[in-house]
Amino acid sequence: MFNNLIPKIFYHHLQDGLEFFVDGLGFEILHQDASLAVIARDVAKAYIVQSPEYAALDRPELAIETDDIDAIHREMSTRCAKLLHPHARTVSLKPWGAREFAMLDKTTVCVVFREWPKPG
């Protein structure tokens, strides 16, 4: 049985990833050493890895699904408004039916917060 899919996100400097996910988005550090941090918030988890080689190859876009996007948007707008994505600063309904907004770090890693309509 699958439980979670946990991404590795590569940064030239580990601190850049920690600033975005921990300081900005409110994740907690579960483990940290010189080149790896395991972070989590609620049931979302990721590995932040210091690797200049891999960071140069990919700046990912990740999505976090939520059941209360308005509350998350209020929190992020208060906590770290400077990280709101310049093209997705507000919650908006997308053509595919989800309500979304996004956060963007200084290395262009993007996190999209998404709420799907409730069934029924």
Secondary structure as GFF3:
##gff-version 3
##sequence-region A 1 120
A	DSSP	beta_strand	8	11	.	.	.	ID=ss1
A	DSSP	alpha_helix	14	18	.	.	.	ID=ss2
A	DSSP	pi_helix	19	24	.	.	.	ID=ss3
A	DSSP	beta_strand	28	32	.	.	.	ID=ss4
A	DSSP	beta_strand	36	41	.	.	.	ID=ss5
A	DSSP	beta_strand	44	50	.	.	.	ID=ss6
A	DSSP	alpha_helix	52	55	.	.	.	ID=ss7
A	DSSP	beta_strand	61	65	.	.	.	ID=ss8
A	DSSP	alpha_helix	69	80	.	.	.	ID=ss9
A	DSSP	three_ten_helix	81	83	.	.	.	ID=ss10
A	DSSP	beta_strand	92	93	.	.	.	ID=ss11
A	DSSP	beta_strand	99	104	.	.	.	ID=ss12
A	DSSP	beta_strand	110	115	.	.	.	ID=ss13
###
